[in-house]
Amino acid sequence: METLLAKKPIYQHDAPLDTPQQWEEETAQAFTTWGKFFKNKEEFEFFWMLPIDQKQREQLIRELWEEKCRQLEIMTCQGKEGSTPEHRAECYECCLLYKPEVAAPYF
């Protein structure tokens, strides 16, 4: 029975706070740590309401940050030799550099 209960997400989390004031205090305290990853406080509050624990929050932020870095790398890429096929699938500059004879008719 305990293994089944452990699989249910609701059992991973702490009990909800008693008052709205406690919620605001906890949110304000967490905003100092997590707020820098969001555009505004409203986005942070939506993130904070997710039913996930601290480790899952860190993992989610890490994955979002890695995706943002990957997108920025593709946006600023000027074409480089030896890029991976996954990178070339999204980067026009590397595609033009790696296979110019294939890409030439399209550009």
N, C-alpha and C positions, 0 to 999 in steps of 0.2 A: 504494500500500500504506500509506503514512504517513497518508493521510486516513482510511482505514478504522481504523487503530490509534488515531488521535486521537478517534474516535467512541466507542471502548470506554471505559467509566468506570474500569476498573482502571488504565489508563495515565495517568490524571489524578493519581494519588495517589503519595505517597512510599512507599518500602519499609517494611514493618512493623518495629517495634522488636525488638531481639534478645532482651531479657530482660523478665520481668514488672516488675522494679524500674524499668527505663527507662519502661515504660508508666505505672506509678504516678507517677513524677516528672513526666512530660509531662502526665498528667491533672491532677495537683495544680496545676501551673503554669497550665494552661488554665482550671481552675476559678476562679482569681482573676479571669479576664477574663469568662468566659461563665456562671459559676455563679449570678450574680444573676438570671438569667432563668428559673431553675428552682426548683421547690419544695424539692427535696432533691438530695443528691449522686447518688443512684441514677438519677434522671431525667436528670441531666446526663451521666452515664456512658453511658446509652443514646444520647443525642444525639451524644456524642463518638465513639461507635463507628460512626456513619453513614459510609459511604464517599464523603464529599464533601470538597471543598477549602475553603480559608478564605473565598473569595469566595462560594461557595454557602452556607456556614454563615451568613455575614452576611446574605445575601438571605433565607434561611429564617427567621432570628430577626426580621428586619424585617417579613416578611409575617405572622408569628405575632403580633408586637406590634401591627401595624395592625389585625388582626382582633380582638384583645382590646380595643383602643381603640374600635372600631366597636361591639362588643357592649356596652361600658360606656356609650357614648353613647346607645344605644337603651334600655338599662336605666334611665338617669337622665333621659331626655327627658321633659319636661312638656308637650310639644306646641308646635310652632313653625310659623309660616306660612312658606311658601316652601321647605319641605323637598323633597328629591328623591323621585321615585317609588320608588326602591330603598329609601330610608329608610322611607317610608310603608308599604311592603310588610311591614315587620317591626315597626313602631312603632304600637301601638294609639292612643296619645295623639295623634300627628300625624294618624292616619287619622280619628279622631273630630273633630279640629279642621278638617281639610281637607274632608271630606264627611260632615257630621253627619247629613244626611237618609238617606244610604245605610247608615251605621253604626248609627243609632239602633235599628233593630229587633233588632240582635244584642247590644245592651248595655242 
